[in-house]
């Protein structure tokens, strides 16, 4: 199994899925519930990928309805298609930036 630094790749993937949290100081133990709305990076990314996919599916449904003559408003169809296009473009931009950041981290010398 390969490792980067002292952390195994499987451990890094687990940290992406589950999130990385710093240990709380003993004085803040009373306020543990105050931060219950946090989301891990992996969850955040998968939620937005799911939303982009749903936008694409909605666009397909609108296009099918327009082709079958069920949708009489062409503007709604075009808006759904444009929304899906923008979501896909945004997700591809995020993917490219994540890949570049990963490559930069890999090229960083250790020690």
Helices and strands as residue ranges (DSSP letters): E 3-4, E 7-8, H 9-18, G 26-35, H 41-68, H 74-107
